Amino acid sequence: MSGAVKLSSRAEKYYQKLPKKIRMKVWEELKALESLPFPIQHRDVQPLVGDFKGFYRLRIGGYRIIFSMIEEEKIIAVVNLHLRGDVHKK
């Protein structure tokens, strides 16, 4: 795919509040994800089910990034970023 990562306003706000070390790790993983030809085949990406079908989660340590793929525009749309266990509650 080799596209761009776009963060929702909610994900961007949470990202900016992260400690610098974690923010850098998240940034590195998102950049690695966008450089892959098929981002959903990344080893830490899993498809979501139920009400969240069509979305994927990327695991980065104790954090989870929820995103969807907009293949026509080659965009990885990050809709949520949160600690594990809290990601679906917000």
N, C-alpha and C positions, 0 to 999 in steps of 0.2 A: 504494500500500500504506500509506504513512504509518504506520509501526510503530515499534518500539523495537529498539535494538541491544543484544544480550546477548553478553558475552565469556565464553568458557570460562575455567576457572582458569588454564590454560596461557597463553592469549592475554593475560589480565589481568596475570599475573606478568611476561611479556615487555614488555607495554605500560608497566608501572611502571618498568622499568629503562631505557627509552628516554631519550635526552637531551630536555630540556624542549621545544626547538624542534621536534623530530620528533614528540614526543608531541602537541603542539598541532596540527600538520598532520594527523596521523592522526585526532585527535578531530574536527577540522573536516570531514574527508572522510567520516567515519562519520556525522556529523550531517547532512551533505548527502545521503548515501545514504538515510538513514532518512526524509527528508522527501519523497523522490521517490515518485510513485504506482507506478512500476515500477522498483525499484532495479536489476534485472538489465539494464536498458537504459542504465545509466550508461556514459559513454564509456570508462572505464577498467576496466570489468567484463567478464570473459570466462568462459564456462563451462569447466569442467574435463572431461577425458575419461578413459577407462579406469577404473582403480580408484577414481577420484575423481569419477565421473559423479554429477551431482546437487549438486555443490558449485560454487562460483564463486570467482574470485580478483579482488581489487581491487588495482590497481597504484597505489602512492603512492611516487613516486621509486624508490629502490632497495629498497623494502619491498613485501611482498605480504601481503595479508590473505585468508585462505581462510574462506569463510562458506557457509552454506546458508540457504534461505528456509523459514520455517515459516509458511505463508500463513494457516492457520486461526487462528493466534494473532497474526498480524501481527508476527512477530519475525524479525530478521536475526541469526542465530546465528553469531558469529565463533568458529571453532574453532582457528585458528592465525594467528599474526602473526609474521613473520620477515623477515630479509634475503632478497633474491632469490637463488635457488640453494639456500638452506638450508631453505626452507619445507616441502618434502616429506620431508626427512630426519629431522625431529624427531618 
